[in-house]
Amino acid sequence: MIIKLLRDAVQTSINTLSKKVTQFMAKPKKPAFPLADRLLADAFRLGQLPSPTEQEKERASFIVERLTAMKLDYIVDDRGNILSFLHSSDETDISREPLLLFTRLVSERWNPLESLGKLGLTHAKGAGLADALGPAALLSIAEAYAEGRLALERELCLFFSALHSDDPVETAFKTVLDQFRCRPCAAFGVRGFMLGLLTSHTLGSCRAEVTFTLDEKTKKEKQKIDANAVVGALIDLTFQFQTAAESCGSDLNFYFRHIEARGAFDTTPSEGVLELELESVNGELLQLALEKIKHVAESSVYAGVKNALRVIASTPPGDPVLNEAYAKIILEIMKELKISATEEAKPDPASFLSAFGIPALSVGITSGRAGLSRDTVEIASVERGRQLLEQLIIRAGQVKDEESPNAQ
């Protein structure tokens, strides 16, 4: 009898424990980082919207809808750029010079199929997904402010640019500078890749494109000339550009970004394109190199082939000394968040603001890899990137006027 009672008691305990384990396993798990999940969800939705388009209207509409839902004020200028001003909670202690947080809506890598995206356990994938992470991160900041989780000690402007930041004709930051009552104390660019990379030393850059075409007369009489006239012109000019760039010395970086010869319904190419890029920390050297490249293109004449050069992108060199105080803040935050930090020298749109005496830096918020067909984002890195951005806004907002490089 005693043995039976013990056996029943043990069985009852086992059944109770089994029931609790089953209930626990069936219970839906809460996400470990819900704020990072929302940021990534916005990036997925943005990444699915076509780009580039006229004034990025579809992506801009998405941003406007989200800001409206948060009951935040915003303006849209005549070029499609969006600005939203988030006001500080303390109007007495800190100066009124605002902070600027900027990103771009444009993506050159959108694809109707690949941009639909795929979400796995550890990685998110999609064409142009990294480009969508910048705007999604700014929306995350706006949401934190709207929900009272982020208290600002200094006014903050969120700037979503519908323009290419390195457009040589239109200045993407003109609207921002025109709208401010006073210039920003500092500006921070937000991009998808790479978490831990800090562009504190910005190089100047210039990208140029040369197109080659057979003229109409030659198309009709091309049997009388070299059948590969376009290819020959493209190859010859490539070598001449290389020689011209090398003559400028080791302080100039020179790259060929794209070389292609093509024909429509003919085996012989009738068109060609060559895209090159110049980089230097020296603005005068960069301009000298560009003039040499232009001279080579204009003075090179090829039988039956027309060539035309145009500058398609331009970024001025930045001022690393101007950025020292804020670069130090970013590196300190990265250390606290256990983010492996690396400073890099490369062209960056933040340097446009350096020309106005505004400290400006850019940071990436996720780890991953930009591929030819799709980007791969490490999901675990999104939360640390989000924390980096919030901490940066808080710390930079605490810098007093007398400590700021902008102080007169």
C-alpha positions as CSV (number, residue, x, y, z in Angstrom):
1,M,0.0,0.0,0.0
2,I,2.8,2.4,0.9
3,I,4.7,1.5,-2.3
4,K,1.5,2.2,-4.3
5,L,1.1,5.6,-2.6
6,L,4.7,6.5,-3.3
7,R,4.4,5.4,-6.9
8,D,1.3,7.5,-7.4
9,A,2.9,10.5,-5.8
10,V,6.0,10.3,-8.1
11,Q,3.7,9.8,-11.2
12,T,1.6,12.9,-10.2
13,S,4.8,15.0,-9.8
14,I,6.1,13.8,-13.2
15,N,2.7,14.7,-14.8
16,T,2.7,18.1,-13.2
17,L,6.3,18.9,-14.3
18,S,5.6,17.6,-17.8
19,K,2.5,19.8,-18.1
20,K,4.5,22.9,-17.0
21,V,7.3,22.2,-19.4
22,T,4.7,21.7,-22.2
23,Q,3.1,25.0,-21.3
24,F,6.4,26.8,-21.2
25,M,7.5,25.4,-24.6
26,A,4.2,26.3,-26.2
27,K,4.2,29.9,-24.8
28,P,5.3,32.4,-27.5
29,K,8.7,33.9,-26.7
30,K,9.1,37.6,-26.4
31,P,11.7,39.1,-28.8
32,A,15.0,39.7,-27.1
33,F,15.3,43.2,-28.6
34,P,11.9,44.5,-29.7
35,L,13.2,48.0,-30.6
36,A,15.8,46.5,-32.9
37,D,13.1,44.3,-34.5
38,R,11.0,47.3,-35.2
39,L,14.0,49.1,-36.8
40,L,14.7,46.1,-39.0
41,A,11.0,45.8,-40.0
42,D,11.0,49.5,-41.1
43,A,14.2,48.8,-43.1
44,F,12.5,45.8,-44.8
45,R,9.4,47.9,-45.8
46,L,11.5,50.8,-47.1
47,G,13.8,48.5,-49.0
48,Q,10.9,47.0,-50.9
49,L,9.9,50.4,-52.3
50,P,11.4,51.3,-55.7
51,S,14.4,53.6,-55.9
52,P,15.7,55.7,-57.4
53,T,12.5,57.5,-58.5
54,E,11.5,61.1,-59.0
55,Q,12.1,62.8,-55.6
56,E,11.9,59.3,-54.0
57,K,8.2,59.9,-53.6
58,E,7.2,56.4,-52.5
59,R,9.9,56.2,-49.8
60,A,9.2,59.7,-48.7
61,S,5.5,58.9,-48.4
62,F,6.4,56.0,-46.1
63,I,8.5,58.4,-43.9
64,V,5.8,61.0,-43.8
65,E,3.2,58.4,-42.8
66,R,5.4,57.2,-39.9
67,L,6.1,60.7,-38.7
68,T,2.4,61.6,-38.9
69,A,1.5,58.5,-36.9
70,M,3.9,59.6,-34.2
71,K,2.4,63.1,-34.2
72,L,5.7,64.8,-35.1
73,D,6.1,67.9,-37.1
74,Y,7.9,67.8,-40.4
75,I,8.4,69.7,-43.6
76,V,8.9,68.5,-47.2
77,D,10.8,70.8,-49.5
78,D,10.3,71.2,-53.3
79,R,13.0,68.6,-54.0
80,G,11.4,65.9,-51.8
81,N,13.7,66.2,-48.8
82,I,12.1,65.7,-45.4
83,L,13.1,67.5,-42.2
84,S,11.6,66.8,-38.7
85,F,12.6,68.9,-35.7
86,L,12.5,67.3,-32.3
87,H,12.6,69.8,-29.5
88,S,14.7,69.6,-26.4
89,S,13.2,69.0,-22.9
90,D,15.4,71.6,-21.3
91,E,15.3,75.1,-22.7
92,T,17.4,76.7,-20.0
93,D,20.9,75.1,-19.7
94,I,22.1,74.1,-23.2
95,S,22.5,76.4,-26.1
96,R,20.1,76.5,-29.0
97,E,22.5,75.2,-31.6
98,P,20.8,72.0,-32.7
99,L,22.2,68.6,-33.6
100,L,21.7,67.2,-37.1
101,L,21.1,63.6,-37.9
102,F,21.0,62.8,-41.7
103,T,20.7,59.9,-44.1
104,R,19.6,59.4,-47.7
105,L,16.5,57.7,-49.1
106,V,18.1,56.8,-52.4
107,S,19.3,53.3,-53.2
108,E,21.0,52.4,-56.5
109,R,20.6,48.7,-55.8
110,W,16.9,48.2,-55.6
111,N,15.6,45.1,-57.4
112,P,11.9,44.1,-57.8
113,L,12.6,40.6,-56.7
114,E,15.7,40.6,-54.5
115,S,14.6,43.6,-52.5
116,L,11.6,41.7,-51.1
117,G,14.1,40.4,-48.6
118,K,14.5,37.3,-46.6
119,L,14.6,37.0,-42.8
120,G,16.5,34.1,-41.1
121,L,17.4,33.3,-37.5
122,T,20.7,35.2,-37.6
123,H,20.8,37.2,-40.8
124,A,18.5,39.4,-42.9
125,K,19.0,39.6,-46.7
126,G,17.8,41.9,-49.5
127,A,19.0,44.0,-52.4
128,G,19.7,47.5,-51.1
129,L,18.8,46.5,-47.5
130,A,21.8,48.4,-46.1
131,D,20.7,51.6,-47.8
132,A,17.3,51.3,-46.1
133,L,18.8,50.9,-42.6
134,G,19.8,54.6,-42.4
135,P,16.2,56.0,-42.8
136,A,14.9,53.2,-40.6
137,A,17.4,54.2,-37.8
138,L,16.2,57.8,-38.0
139,L,12.6,56.6,-37.6
140,S,13.7,54.6,-34.6
141,I,15.1,57.8,-33.0
142,A,11.8,59.6,-33.8
143,E,9.8,56.8,-32.2
144,A,12.0,56.8,-29.1
145,Y,11.4,60.6,-28.8
146,A,7.6,60.4,-29.4
147,E,7.2,57.6,-26.8
148,G,9.2,59.6,-24.2
149,R,12.1,57.1,-24.1
150,L,14.6,59.6,-25.4
151,A,14.9,63.0,-23.6
152,L,16.8,65.5,-25.6
153,E,18.9,68.2,-24.0
154,R,19.4,69.9,-27.4
155,E,17.1,70.3,-30.4
156,L,17.6,67.5,-32.9
157,C,16.8,67.7,-36.7
158,L,16.2,64.5,-38.6
159,F,17.0,65.0,-42.3
160,F,15.9,62.4,-44.9
161,S,17.6,63.4,-48.2
162,A,15.9,62.5,-51.5
163,L,19.0,63.6,-53.4
164,H,22.4,62.0,-54.0
165,S,24.6,63.6,-51.4
166,D,27.5,63.9,-53.9
167,D,25.5,65.4,-56.7
168,P,27.9,67.9,-58.4
169,V,25.0,70.2,-59.4
170,E,22.6,70.2,-56.5
171,T,23.8,70.5,-52.9
172,A,21.8,68.0,-50.8
173,F,22.4,70.0,-47.6
174,K,21.2,73.4,-48.9
175,T,17.7,72.9,-47.5
176,V,19.0,71.9,-44.1
177,L,21.3,75.0,-43.9
178,D,18.5,77.3,-45.1
179,Q,16.0,75.9,-42.6
180,F,18.0,76.2,-39.5
181,R,17.6,79.3,-37.3
182,C,21.3,78.9,-36.6
183,R,23.8,76.4,-37.9
184,P,24.0,73.0,-36.2
185,C,26.7,72.4,-33.5
186,A,27.4,69.0,-35.1
187,A,26.0,66.6,-37.7
188,F,26.0,62.8,-37.9
189,G,25.4,60.8,-41.0
190,V,23.8,57.4,-40.6
191,R,24.3,54.5,-43.0
192,G,23.7,50.7,-42.8
193,F,27.3,49.4,-42.9
194,M,29.6,49.0,-41.1
195,L,29.1,49.0,-37.3
196,G,32.4,50.1,-35.7
197,L,33.8,52.0,-38.7
198,L,34.1,55.7,-38.0
199,T,34.9,58.0,-41.0
200,S,36.8,60.7,-39.1
201,H,39.2,61.5,-41.9
202,T,37.2,62.2,-45.0
203,L,38.9,62.2,-48.4
204,G,37.8,64.4,-51.3
205,S,36.5,62.5,-54.3
206,C,35.4,63.1,-57.9
207,R,33.7,60.5,-60.1
208,A,33.6,61.0,-63.9
209,E,32.0,59.1,-66.7
210,V,33.2,59.0,-70.3
211,T,30.8,57.7,-73.0
212,F,31.8,56.5,-76.4
213,T,29.5,56.3,-79.4
214,L,29.8,55.7,-83.2
215,D,28.4,58.7,-85.0
216,E,25.6,58.1,-87.5
217,K,27.8,58.4,-90.5
218,T,30.3,55.8,-89.2
219,K,27.5,53.4,-88.4
220,K,26.6,53.3,-92.1
221,E,30.2,53.1,-93.2
222,K,31.9,51.2,-90.4
223,Q,33.2,48.5,-92.8
224,K,35.6,51.2,-94.0
225,I,37.2,51.7,-90.5
226,D,38.4,49.5,-87.7
227,A,35.5,47.2,-86.8
228,N,36.4,47.6,-83.1
229,A,36.7,51.4,-83.1
230,V,34.7,51.9,-79.9
231,V,36.7,49.2,-78.0
232,G,40.0,50.6,-79.3
233,A,39.1,54.1,-78.2
234,L,38.0,52.9,-74.8
235,I,41.2,50.9,-74.2
236,D,43.4,53.7,-75.4
237,L,41.7,56.3,-73.2
238,T,41.9,54.0,-70.2
239,F,45.7,53.9,-70.5
240,Q,46.0,57.6,-71.0
241,F,43.9,58.3,-67.9
242,Q,46.1,56.0,-65.9
243,T,49.2,57.8,-67.0
244,A,47.7,61.2,-66.3
245,A,46.6,60.1,-62.7
246,E,50.1,58.7,-61.9
247,S,51.7,62.0,-62.9
248,C,49.9,63.6,-59.9
249,G,51.9,61.6,-57.4
250,S,51.1,59.2,-54.6
251,D,48.8,61.5,-52.7
252,L,46.1,60.8,-55.4
253,N,44.1,57.6,-55.4
254,F,42.8,56.5,-58.8
255,Y,40.3,53.8,-59.6
256,F,38.4,52.5,-62.6
257,R,34.9,51.8,-61.4
258,H,33.3,50.5,-64.5
259,I,34.4,49.7,-68.1
260,E,32.0,48.3,-70.7
261,A,31.6,48.1,-74.5
262,R,28.3,47.0,-75.8
263,G,26.2,46.6,-78.9
264,A,22.4,46.1,-79.3
265,F,21.7,43.7,-82.2
266,D,25.3,43.6,-83.5
267,T,28.3,41.6,-82.6
268,T,30.5,44.7,-82.8
269,P,30.1,47.2,-79.9
270,S,28.8,50.6,-81.0
271,E,28.8,52.2,-77.5
272,G,31.1,52.2,-74.5
273,V,31.3,53.6,-71.0
274,L,34.2,54.2,-68.7
275,E,33.7,55.3,-65.1
276,L,36.6,56.5,-63.0
277,E,37.1,57.9,-59.5
278,L,39.8,60.2,-58.0
279,E,40.4,60.5,-54.3
280,S,42.7,62.8,-52.2
281,V,42.9,64.6,-48.9
282,N,44.2,67.5,-50.9
283,G,41.4,69.5,-52.6
284,E,43.8,71.4,-54.9
285,L,45.5,68.2,-56.1
286,L,42.1,66.6,-56.7
287,Q,41.1,69.6,-58.9
288,L,44.4,69.5,-60.8
289,A,43.9,65.7,-61.5
290,L,40.4,66.3,-62.7
291,E,41.6,69.0,-65.1
292,K,44.2,66.6,-66.5
293,I,41.6,63.9,-67.0
294,K,39.4,66.4,-68.8
295,H,42.2,67.6,-71.0
296,V,43.0,64.0,-72.0
297,A,39.4,63.3,-72.9
298,E,39.0,66.5,-74.9
299,S,42.3,66.2,-76.8
300,S,41.9,62.5,-77.8
301,V,40.3,62.1,-81.2
302,Y,39.3,58.7,-82.6
303,A,38.1,58.0,-86.2
304,G,34.4,57.7,-86.3
305,V,34.0,57.6,-82.5
306,K,32.7,60.4,-80.3
307,N,33.5,60.6,-76.6
308,A,32.1,62.9,-73.9
309,L,33.1,63.3,-70.3
310,R,30.9,64.5,-67.5
311,V,31.4,64.7,-63.7
312,I,28.7,62.6,-62.0
313,A,29.7,63.0,-58.4
314,S,31.9,65.2,-56.3
315,T,32.7,65.3,-52.6
316,P,35.1,67.8,-50.9
317,P,37.8,66.8,-48.4
318,G,36.8,67.0,-44.8
319,D,38.5,68.6,-41.8
320,P,39.6,65.9,-39.3
321,V,40.7,68.5,-36.7
322,L,37.1,70.0,-36.7
323,N,35.7,66.5,-35.8
324,E,38.1,65.5,-33.0
325,A,35.8,66.2,-30.1
326,Y,32.9,64.3,-31.5
327,A,35.0,61.5,-32.8
328,K,36.3,60.9,-29.3
329,I,32.7,60.7,-28.0
330,I,31.8,58.1,-30.6
331,L,34.9,56.0,-29.9
332,E,34.1,56.1,-26.1
333,I,30.5,55.0,-26.7
334,M,31.7,52.1,-28.9
335,K,34.1,51.0,-26.2
336,E,31.3,51.0,-23.6
337,L,29.0,49.0,-25.9
338,K,31.9,46.6,-26.7
339,I,31.9,47.5,-30.4
340,S,35.2,47.0,-32.1
341,A,36.1,50.4,-33.5
342,T,38.1,51.3,-36.5
343,E,38.8,54.7,-37.9
344,E,38.9,55.0,-41.7
345,A,39.7,57.6,-44.4
346,K,37.3,57.7,-47.3
347,P,35.0,60.1,-49.1
348,D,31.9,60.9,-47.0
349,P,29.0,63.3,-47.5
350,A,29.6,64.6,-44.0
351,S,32.5,66.6,-45.4
352,F,30.1,69.0,-47.3
353,L,29.1,70.3,-43.8
354,S,32.8,70.7,-42.8
355,A,33.1,73.4,-45.5
356,F,30.6,75.4,-43.4
357,G,32.7,74.9,-40.2
358,I,30.3,72.3,-38.9
359,P,31.8,69.1,-37.3
360,A,30.4,66.2,-39.2
361,L,30.9,62.5,-39.0
362,S,29.3,59.3,-40.3
363,V,28.7,56.0,-38.6
364,G,27.4,52.6,-39.6
365,I,24.8,50.9,-37.5
366,T,25.0,47.2,-38.5
367,S,27.5,44.5,-39.3
368,G,27.2,42.4,-42.5
369,R,28.2,42.3,-46.1
370,A,27.2,44.3,-49.2
371,G,26.9,41.8,-52.1
372,L,26.4,42.3,-55.8
373,S,22.8,40.9,-55.7
374,R,21.9,41.4,-52.0
375,D,23.1,42.7,-48.7
376,T,23.4,40.4,-45.7
377,V,22.8,42.0,-42.3
378,E,23.7,40.4,-39.0
379,I,20.5,40.7,-37.0
380,A,22.3,40.7,-33.6
381,S,24.2,43.8,-34.5
382,V,21.1,46.0,-35.0
383,E,20.5,46.5,-31.3
384,R,24.0,47.7,-30.6
385,G,23.8,50.1,-33.6
386,R,20.5,51.4,-32.3
387,Q,22.1,51.9,-28.8
388,L,25.1,53.6,-30.4
389,L,22.9,56.2,-32.1
390,E,20.8,57.0,-29.0
391,Q,23.9,57.4,-26.8
392,L,25.6,59.6,-29.5
393,I,22.6,61.9,-29.5
394,I,22.5,62.2,-25.7
395,R,26.3,62.7,-25.3
396,A,26.7,65.1,-28.2
397,G,23.7,67.1,-26.9
398,Q,25.5,67.6,-23.6
399,V,28.5,69.4,-25.2
400,K,28.3,73.1,-24.1
401,D,29.0,76.0,-26.4
402,E,32.4,76.7,-25.0
403,E,33.5,73.1,-25.6
404,S,32.1,73.0,-29.1
405,P,34.4,73.6,-32.1
406,N,31.6,75.8,-33.4
407,A,31.9,78.3,-30.6
408,Q,32.7,81.7,-31.9
